[in-house]
């Protein structure tokens, strides 16, 4: 979880991730970005967050935790990602899911 309104939050996650091989994360990590709804208060570039997700082959979910409805929707998205990565969704693998998450710009 990264609070986009705090450079320290992003730098801390970035520093921690530097100790691991980026390919290790496929299907194991999802970056949950909070605070993106208040763009004028963001201390971290959105591009930097997206690059972090791409580098670690992991999805990035932007959300706000202020509203119960948004928290519920975010939890459901995370649960679905976990189900896919755990192999509980027939016909969809973590590798296939990863390929769906890549933007056409990356190709």
N, C-alpha and C positions, 0 to 999 in steps of 0.2 A: 504494500500500500504506500503510495506516494502522495503527499499533500503538495499540490502544484503551487501553492502559495508560499511554500517554504523551500528556499534553495538548499537548506541543510537537509531536509527530508530527501530530496533528489540526490544530493551528493553522497549522503549516507548509503542509500541503496546502490548507487553507482559504484561506490568504493567496495561495498560488500560483494557485489557481483563480479568484480574484477579478479577475485580469487578462484573463480570457477570457470570451467570450459563452457563457452556459450552454447554448444550443441547438447550439453547435458540437460538443458531446460525444456526441450521439446516435449510438450504434453505434461509438464510438471509445474509450470509457473504461469501465472496470469498477473499482469500488472494492473492494479486497481488505482486509478488516479482520482483523487478527490480535490474539490475546490476549483474545478475548471469552469463552473458556472459563473464565477465572478472574474471575468477575463481581466478587468482593470486591476485586480489584486494579484495576478499571477506573477510569481518570481522566476518561473522556469518556462522556457520556450516549449510550446507544444511539439515542435519538430524534434527537440531533444528527447522527449518522452517517446515519441513514435520510433525514433532511431533505436532507442534502448530496447523496445519491444521487438523490432526487426532483428537486431543484433543477437538477441537471445531466443529467436524463433518462438516468441510468446505473444499471446493476444494482449491488447491494451484496452481496458474498459474505463471510460470516463464517467464519473457519476458524482452526485451530490448526496451527502448523507443526512441532510437536514429534513427531508420529507420522508415519511414512512412509506409512501407509495413508491418512491424512487429506490429506497433501500430494499423493498420487497422485489421490485423488478430486477435490481442488480443482483440480489441473492439468487433469483431464479436463473439469470444468465450465467452466474458462476456455477450453479448446480448443473446446468446443462453442459457447460464446458467440462466439468469434472466427470459427468456421465460419459461423455464422448471419449475423453482421455483415458478413462478406466475401462473402456471397451464395452460399456453397457448399452450402446446404441448400435443396433445391427446395421452393418454396411457402412459405418463411418469410423475411421481410425484416427488416432492423434495426428498421424502424418497427413492424412487427407484433410483434416480440420486445419492443420497448419497451412496447407496450400491454399485453402479458402480464405485464410486471414491475410495473405499477402496481397498487396495492391498491384495493379497492373503496371505501375511505374517501376516496381522492383524488377520486372521481367525484361 
